[in-house]
Amino acid sequence: MPDDWFVIVTTDRGLYAKWMYEAIVNLQWHPFMRINDQGQYCLKAERDFLPLNKLIIEIGQNWAGMVTCFKSHSYRLYSFSPVGFWLQGAMVDSHGFSSR
């Protein structure tokens, strides 16, 4: 893969698959992985974790910022830069998060 390519990796695995997230980032690629809204996040420079389902609350809304994702230490992702959005699809509404 040429060094100057910007590679975005979409997955059908969720962000909870930390091993997959780390493998993608270690290759200096950019993961685009789904996440369920029952998780928690912590804004950069904050201490308290907040529910993801309060971050984006209506169809058409989007958000971007630096966070730590997941309160559980076993799944925690530090300095994660998600872009969140909520789209209404043909069948279901969906949330998506991307790093970097």
N, C-alpha and C positions, 0 to 999 in steps of 0.2 A: 504494500500500500504506500503510495507516495506520501512523504511527510507533509506536504502542503494541502492535502485533502482534509476537509471538514466532514468527519464521519458521524452520522446520527444513527444510533442503534435503537430500533423499536423492538419491544419484546411483548410477548403474551404472558410473561411472568410479572408479578407485581414487584414493587420496590422493596417488599419484605425479603426478597431473594438477595440478601446483602452480598453474597458471594458473586452473583452475576453483576450487580452494580459495580463492585470493586474490580472485577475482571475487565469490564468495559472501560472504566476510568483509568485503570493501569495501562491500557493501550492508548490513552489520550484521546479516546473517542467520547462521544456525548450520548449518555443514555436517555431514552424517552420511555419511561415505564409508568404503568398505572399504579394507583394507590387507592385503597379503600378509605372512605371518609370517617371510619371509626378510630383512626390513629390520632396521634398528637404531634404537635410541632412546637418549637421554641424559637422565637425571633432572635436574631443576632443581638447580643448585648443585653438580653433578658434572661431571667432565671426560671420563670414559670412556663410550663407546657400548657398549651391550649388545644382544644379539640379541632381537628381538621374540618369537621362539618360546620364550623362557625366561620371559617376563612372565606369560603365562596358560598353564598347562600341563595343565589338565584341564577337562572339560565341567562347566559350572555355575559355574566360577570367574569373578570379575569384578575389575576394577581401575580406579582413577581417580587421576590425578596430573598435575603439570606436567612436560612434557618438551620436548626438542628432538627432532624426528623426522627421520630419515635422516642418515646420516653424510656422504653425498656433498653437496658445497657446491651443486651445481646443483639439487638437489631439496630442500635443507634447509628445514624449517619451524621457526621459532623460537617459543618460548613457546606451544607447542601444548598444549592441555589435553584429552588423550584420555580417554574412558571406554571401556574394553575389556571384551569379554565373549566367551565361547565357548559357543555353543548347539549342541545336536545337532538337526539338521533331519531331515526325512523322507528326504532324499537324501544330504546331506553335512554335515559340521560346518562352521561358519563363524565368522570373527572380524569384529568391527565396531568402528570407532573414531569418536568424535564429538568435535568441538571445543567448547570453552566449557563 
